[in-house]
Amino acid sequence: MLRRGIRETLSEAPDIEIMAEAGSYAEVMATIAAKPCDVLVLDLNLPDKGGLDVLNALRESKSSVKTLVVSMFPEDQYALLCLRAGAKGYLNKAGDPADLITAVRAVAQIPAGA
């Protein structure tokens, strides 16, 4: 249900292309390897390993994908942790759906390696 909402929201933006969806750590890592993307919208809650594990794996592999974490956890509890783990942005799920489009665009504009 959450992925559907994210997909529908991002589909409203003509400049954003949804490359794929994944529902687990293993699927995320396999999908990124098979279909490189500019921005990964990542939930911290995954059924096998967590989103922080994805961030750590991307950092260790020196992946160029920029990650926007979307989570139900308040920013004051997890945003800094995610940014330190390599995320380029953090957005609370309770926010306005239009903020998701703005955040994806902002993360996409961050220079590589920044």
C-alpha angles and dihedrals in degrees: 000000000000093000089051091054092049092047093049093047094049091044088066090067111081092202095056121079120195107220101182147327131234133187104195142034091259092050092047093052094044092047094050090050092050100037113027114207138186098230129026115201102208132189115209091221112075124159097239112023125002132255090257087062089054091050091050093048092049091049093048092049090047090234116184093216113118114222130215111192115213112192145159089226115101116259093240090061103043114008097085091044090053094046091051088050090056107273115141095207144010127210130181114232090225091067130100112290089230087064089065092061091046091048094049090050092048093049091048090057095055109110116249112268094020 
